[in-house]
Amino acid sequence: MLIRIGFDIELQVTAPTALIHMLQVHPSRARDLQGGENLVLSSSLHTDHYLDGFGNRCARVRIPPGVESVRLRNQALVYDTGQPDPVDFGARQHATADLPVETLPFLLPSRYCEVDSELLQFAWDSFSHAAPGWPRVQAICDFVHRHLRFDYGNARPTRTALEGFREGTGVCRDFTHLAITLCRAMNVPARYVTGYLGDIGVPPAPYPMDFSAWFEVYLGERWHTFDARHNTPRIGRIVIARGRDAADVPITMVFGANTLKRFEVTTEEALG
Protein backbone atom coordinates (compact mmCIF):
# COMPACT_ATOMS: atom_id res chain seq x y z
CA MET A 1 0.00 0.00 0.00
CA LEU A 2 1.13 3.55 -0.75
CA ILE A 3 0.02 6.40 1.49
CA ARG A 4 0.08 10.01 0.31
CA ILE A 5 1.14 12.40 3.07
CA GLY A 6 1.72 16.12 3.19
CA PHE A 7 0.95 19.46 4.77
CA ASP A 8 0.58 23.15 4.00
CA ILE A 9 1.35 25.36 7.00
CA GLU A 10 1.74 29.14 7.03
CA LEU A 11 2.83 31.27 9.97
CA GLN A 12 2.77 35.07 10.06
CA VAL A 13 5.58 36.74 12.03
CA THR A 14 6.17 40.32 13.17
CA ALA A 15 9.92 40.46 13.71
CA PRO A 16 13.14 38.60 12.91
CA THR A 17 13.12 35.30 14.73
CA ALA A 18 13.71 31.57 14.34
CA LEU A 19 11.38 28.67 13.70
CA ILE A 20 12.01 25.09 14.77
CA HIS A 21 9.97 22.39 13.10
CA MET A 22 9.59 18.61 13.31
CA LEU A 23 7.74 17.92 10.10
CA GLN A 24 9.73 15.22 8.35
CA VAL A 25 9.12 11.51 8.54
CA HIS A 26 11.04 9.79 11.35
CA PRO A 27 14.32 8.09 10.33
CA SER A 28 12.80 4.71 11.20
CA ARG A 29 10.46 5.09 8.20
CA ALA A 30 12.98 6.69 5.82
CA ARG A 31 13.40 3.53 3.75
CA ASP A 32 9.63 3.49 3.11
CA LEU A 33 9.65 6.91 1.43
CA GLN A 34 9.14 6.54 -2.29
CA GLY A 35 11.44 9.16 -3.80
CA GLY A 36 11.96 11.12 -0.60
CA GLU A 37 10.08 14.10 0.74
CA ASN A 38 9.50 17.43 -1.00
CA LEU A 39 9.69 20.00 1.78
CA VAL A 40 9.43 23.53 0.38
CA LEU A 41 9.71 26.89 2.15
CA SER A 42 8.01 29.97 0.73
CA SER A 43 11.29 31.89 0.85
CA SER A 44 14.91 30.88 0.47
CA LEU A 45 15.59 30.90 4.20
CA HIS A 46 18.69 29.44 5.80
CA THR A 47 17.83 26.13 7.48
CA ASP A 48 19.91 24.05 9.89
CA HIS A 49 19.00 20.36 10.01
CA TYR A 50 19.80 18.21 13.02
CA LEU A 51 18.74 15.19 15.09
CA ASP A 52 17.51 15.85 18.63
CA GLY A 53 18.26 13.72 21.70
CA PHE A 54 15.43 11.32 20.83
CA GLY A 55 16.61 10.73 17.27
CA ASN A 56 13.95 12.93 15.63
CA ARG A 57 14.64 14.93 12.47
CA CYS A 58 14.45 18.64 13.26
CA ALA A 59 15.19 21.90 11.49
CA ARG A 60 15.81 25.49 12.51
CA VAL A 61 14.70 28.14 10.04
CA ARG A 62 16.27 31.59 10.39
CA ILE A 63 13.73 34.34 9.67
CA PRO A 64 15.47 37.65 8.81
CA PRO A 65 14.08 41.21 8.81
CA GLY A 66 11.50 41.86 6.10
CA VAL A 67 9.99 38.39 6.07
CA GLU A 68 6.38 38.58 7.25
CA SER A 69 5.30 34.97 6.83
CA VAL A 70 6.76 31.52 6.43
CA ARG A 71 4.92 28.84 4.50
CA LEU A 72 6.01 25.20 4.71
CA ARG A 73 4.71 22.59 2.29
CA ASN A 74 5.53 18.94 1.89
CA GLN A 75 4.29 15.93 0.00
CA ALA A 76 5.49 12.35 -0.22
CA LEU A 77 4.46 8.79 -0.90
CA VAL A 78 5.17 6.24 1.82
CA TYR A 79 5.06 2.47 1.49
CA ASP A 80 3.05 0.78 4.25
CA THR A 81 2.21 -2.87 4.82
CA GLY A 82 -1.49 -2.03 5.02
CA GLN A 83 -1.75 -4.15 8.16
CA PRO A 84 -3.30 -2.90 11.42
CA ASP A 85 -1.12 -2.27 14.48
CA PRO A 86 0.35 -5.57 15.72
CA VAL A 87 -1.21 -7.07 18.85
CA ASP A 88 0.74 -9.26 21.28
CA PHE A 89 -1.44 -10.31 24.20
CA GLY A 90 1.47 -12.25 25.69
CA ALA A 91 3.91 -9.31 25.84
CA ARG A 92 5.23 -9.34 29.39
CA GLN A 93 6.01 -6.48 31.73
CA HIS A 94 9.64 -6.24 32.85
CA ALA A 95 10.71 -5.71 36.44
CA THR A 96 12.02 -2.16 36.71
CA ALA A 97 15.48 -3.45 37.69
CA ASP A 98 15.62 -5.44 34.43
CA LEU A 99 14.58 -2.69 32.02
CA PRO A 100 17.15 -1.43 29.48
CA VAL A 101 18.55 1.83 30.82
CA GLU A 102 17.46 3.71 27.69
CA THR A 103 13.81 3.07 28.63
CA LEU A 104 14.10 4.57 32.14
CA PRO A 105 13.43 8.22 31.14
CA PHE A 106 10.01 7.06 29.97
CA LEU A 107 9.08 6.08 33.53
CA LEU A 108 9.62 9.56 34.96
CA PRO A 109 7.26 12.54 35.29
CA SER A 110 7.47 15.01 32.40
CA ARG A 111 5.94 18.35 31.40
CA TYR A 112 2.47 17.03 30.60
CA CYS A 113 2.59 13.67 32.42
CA GLU A 114 2.50 14.17 36.20
CA VAL A 115 3.25 10.67 37.41
CA ASP A 116 3.99 12.14 40.88
CA SER A 117 0.39 13.29 41.42
CA GLU A 118 -2.92 11.83 42.53
CA LEU A 119 -2.79 9.75 39.33
CA LEU A 120 -0.13 7.52 40.91
CA GLN A 121 -2.44 6.23 43.62
CA PHE A 122 -5.39 6.16 41.23
CA ALA A 123 -3.44 3.94 38.84
CA TRP A 124 -2.53 1.41 41.54
CA ASP A 125 -6.08 1.41 42.93
CA SER A 126 -7.56 0.91 39.45
CA PHE A 127 -5.14 -1.32 37.52
CA SER A 128 -3.07 -3.36 39.97
CA HIS A 129 -5.57 -6.23 39.65
CA ALA A 130 -5.11 -6.43 35.87
CA ALA A 131 -2.51 -8.95 34.71
CA PRO A 132 0.89 -7.26 34.18
CA GLY A 133 1.96 -6.65 30.61
CA TRP A 134 -0.36 -6.25 27.65
CA PRO A 135 -3.62 -6.80 29.61
CA ARG A 136 -2.74 -4.02 32.08
CA VAL A 137 -1.87 -1.52 29.36
CA GLN A 138 -5.04 -2.41 27.50
CA ALA A 139 -7.06 -1.89 30.70
CA ILE A 140 -5.53 1.59 30.97
CA CYS A 141 -6.44 2.35 27.34
CA ASP A 142 -9.99 1.11 27.91
CA PHE A 143 -10.35 3.43 30.91
CA VAL A 144 -8.93 6.50 29.14
CA HIS A 145 -11.05 5.84 26.07
CA ARG A 146 -14.18 5.79 28.24
CA HIS A 147 -13.21 8.56 30.63
CA LEU A 148 -12.31 11.31 28.14
CA ARG A 149 -14.73 12.82 25.65
CA PHE A 150 -13.10 13.81 22.36
CA ASP A 151 -13.87 17.46 21.61
CA TYR A 152 -11.87 19.71 19.28
CA GLY A 153 -13.75 22.69 20.70
CA ASN A 154 -12.16 22.10 24.09
CA ALA A 155 -8.58 21.68 22.83
CA ARG A 156 -5.97 23.48 24.91
CA PRO A 157 -2.20 23.25 24.35
CA THR A 158 -1.39 23.60 28.06
CA ARG A 159 -3.66 20.80 29.34
CA THR A 160 -1.78 18.20 31.36
CA ALA A 161 -2.69 14.57 32.02
CA LEU A 162 -4.02 15.42 35.48
CA GLU A 163 -6.12 18.30 34.12
CA GLY A 164 -7.51 16.07 31.39
CA PHE A 165 -8.34 13.44 34.00
CA ARG A 166 -10.23 16.01 36.08
CA GLU A 167 -11.93 17.75 33.14
CA GLY A 168 -12.92 14.56 31.30
CA THR A 169 -12.36 15.97 27.83
CA GLY A 170 -9.63 16.58 25.28
CA VAL A 171 -8.13 15.69 21.91
CA CYS A 172 -5.76 12.91 20.89
CA ARG A 173 -2.77 14.40 22.75
CA ASP A 174 -4.81 14.47 25.98
CA PHE A 175 -5.84 10.83 25.61
CA THR A 176 -2.19 10.02 25.00
CA HIS A 177 -0.84 12.01 27.94
CA LEU A 178 -3.27 10.45 30.38
CA ALA A 179 -2.59 6.91 29.17
CA ILE A 180 1.19 7.49 29.28
CA THR A 181 0.96 8.82 32.84
CA LEU A 182 -1.06 5.85 34.07
CA CYS A 183 1.33 3.40 32.38
CA ARG A 184 4.36 5.06 33.95
CA ALA A 185 2.63 5.02 37.32
CA MET A 186 2.40 1.22 36.90
CA ASN A 187 6.14 1.04 36.04
CA VAL A 188 5.59 0.51 32.31
CA PRO A 189 7.86 2.72 30.15
CA ALA A 190 5.68 4.79 27.84
CA ARG A 191 6.64 7.35 25.19
CA TYR A 192 4.68 9.89 23.16
CA VAL A 193 4.44 9.61 19.37
CA THR A 194 3.23 12.16 16.84
CA GLY A 195 2.67 11.47 13.18
CA TYR A 196 0.22 10.88 10.37
CA LEU A 197 -2.84 8.67 10.82
CA GLY A 198 -5.42 8.79 8.06
CA ASP A 199 -8.92 7.33 7.91
CA ILE A 200 -7.77 4.17 6.15
CA GLY A 201 -10.04 1.18 6.66
CA VAL A 202 -12.43 3.21 8.84
CA PRO A 203 -15.24 5.72 8.14
CA PRO A 204 -13.92 9.26 7.51
CA ALA A 205 -13.84 11.46 10.61
CA PRO A 206 -16.23 14.46 10.51
CA TYR A 207 -13.53 17.09 11.10
CA PRO A 208 -10.47 18.44 9.25
CA MET A 209 -7.41 16.21 8.92
CA ASP A 210 -4.70 16.85 11.51
CA PHE A 211 -1.54 15.25 12.77
CA SER A 212 -2.24 12.57 15.36
CA ALA A 213 -0.82 11.43 18.69
CA TRP A 214 -0.53 7.94 20.12
CA PHE A 215 1.97 6.17 22.38
CA GLU A 216 4.32 3.22 22.65
CA VAL A 217 5.09 1.05 25.67
CA TYR A 218 8.04 -1.20 26.34
CA LEU A 219 6.91 -4.79 26.93
CA GLY A 220 8.50 -8.11 26.03
CA GLU A 221 11.83 -6.55 25.02
CA ARG A 222 10.37 -4.19 22.40
CA TRP A 223 8.17 -1.14 21.91
CA HIS A 224 4.48 -1.66 21.08
CA THR A 225 1.91 0.79 19.69
CA PHE A 226 -1.22 1.73 21.67
CA ASP A 227 -3.85 4.38 20.98
CA ALA A 228 -6.21 5.36 23.78
CA ARG A 229 -8.09 7.81 21.53
CA HIS A 230 -9.26 5.21 19.00
CA ASN A 231 -8.61 2.13 21.16
CA THR A 232 -8.44 -0.22 18.22
CA PRO A 233 -5.64 -1.28 15.84
CA ARG A 234 -5.39 1.13 12.92
CA ILE A 235 -3.79 1.05 9.48
CA GLY A 236 -1.21 3.51 8.19
CA ARG A 237 0.54 5.15 11.13
CA ILE A 238 3.56 7.12 9.92
CA VAL A 239 5.78 8.35 12.73
CA ILE A 240 7.22 11.85 12.67
CA ALA A 241 8.69 12.10 16.17
CA ARG A 242 8.90 10.43 19.58
CA GLY A 243 9.52 11.91 23.03
CA ARG A 244 8.48 11.96 26.67
CA ASP A 245 5.36 13.99 25.88
CA ALA A 246 4.14 16.68 23.48
CA ALA A 247 6.67 19.19 24.82
CA ASP A 248 9.46 17.17 23.22
CA VAL A 249 7.88 16.94 19.78
CA PRO A 250 6.34 20.29 18.75
CA ILE A 251 5.36 20.32 15.08
CA THR A 252 6.42 23.98 14.92
CA MET A 253 7.84 26.38 17.49
CA VAL A 254 8.42 30.06 16.76
CA PHE A 255 10.57 32.10 19.14
CA GLY A 256 8.48 35.25 18.98
CA ALA A 257 5.00 36.56 18.20
CA ASN A 258 3.31 34.68 15.39
CA THR A 259 -0.11 33.85 13.98
CA LEU A 260 -1.15 30.59 12.34
CA LYS A 261 -2.63 31.53 8.95
CA ARG A 262 -2.93 28.13 7.30
CA PHE A 263 -2.87 24.54 8.53
CA GLU A 264 -3.76 21.68 6.21
CA VAL A 265 -2.69 18.05 6.58
CA THR A 266 -3.09 15.21 4.06
CA THR A 267 -2.80 11.51 4.76
CA GLU A 268 -4.69 9.07 2.58
CA GLU A 269 -4.28 5.88 0.62
CA ALA A 270 -2.88 6.60 -2.83
CA LEU A 271 -5.21 4.91 -5.28
CA GLY A 272 -4.47 4.18 -8.91
Secondary structure, DSSP 8 states (H G I E B T S, - for coil): -EEEEEEEEEEEESSSEEEEE--S--GGGGGGBSS----EESS---EEEEE-TTS-EEEEEEE-TT--EEEEEEEEEEE----B----TT-----GGGS-GGGGGGGS-BTTB-SSSHHHHHHHHHHTTS-TTHHHHHHHHHHHHHH-EE-GGG--TT--HHHHHHH-EE-HHHHHHHHHHHHHHTT--EEEEEEE---SSS---SS----EEEEEEEETTEEEEE-TTT-S--B--EEEEEESSGGG--SEEESS-EEEEEEEEEEEE---
